[in-house]
Amino acid sequence: GQNIDQPTEMTATEGAIVQINCTYQTSGFNGLFWYQQHAGEAPTFLSYNVLDGLEEKGRFSSFLSRSKGYSYLLLKELQMKDSASYLCAVMDSNYQLIWGAGTKLII
Amino acid sequence: ETGVTQTPRHLVMGMTNKKSLKCEQHLGHNAMYWYKQSAKKPLELMFVYSLEERVENNSVPSRFSPECPNSSHLFLHLHTLQPEDSALYLCASSQDFSSGGYEQYFGPGTRLTVT
């Protein structure tokens, strides 16, 4: 079966750095996505990784290792507005997104 | 503003009612999606339309019926729902992956409560 695992909840302090991990087992791989979802709002796109390595975008970075089925989202210089759920999703061989349950980040 | 709107934002309905959820995208995308989001569970993909044709129906009960009259509009018709159908229903749109698109843009969702 297809499975995406990420921690349910994490707590961090303002100004700190936090790393949210995601492991996956899917039928095929066409990229991994991270989305941010504030309570009561729509998920918004953060990053897309299809090749191994680190993608940096301002305070947020996303890393992918396809051989290990592993990704992480790194958030630096945390701000109160970063309190949200972070959703990991993998695009499978049918180009459909398989979603994790999300990690609630509390600042 | 994400360019994807959904109405209504909140809906309370009895198990014998019939209602419809509406989604509209203003982004020129050619694929639209319905998702169900329940507390502490992964997003569940319900239906996918690409170029107005349904390409995915993930074993969704027949009490949910989608309709895509054109590439900008998507409906979810609801009838004889069960209390366990109470959830946040999210609509999303994207460019079809074969067209080079991948990022999905989500609407704010409809919070559905079935009594």
Interface residues (C-beta under 8 A of the other chain):
Chain A: I4 T8 N30 G31 F33 E41 A42 P43 T44 F45 Y48 L87 A89 M91 N94 Y95 Q96 L97 I98 W99 G100 A101 G102
Chain B: T2 V4 K40 K41 P42 L43 E44 L45 V48 E56 L90 F97 S98 Y102 E103 Q104 Y105 F106 G107 P108 G109
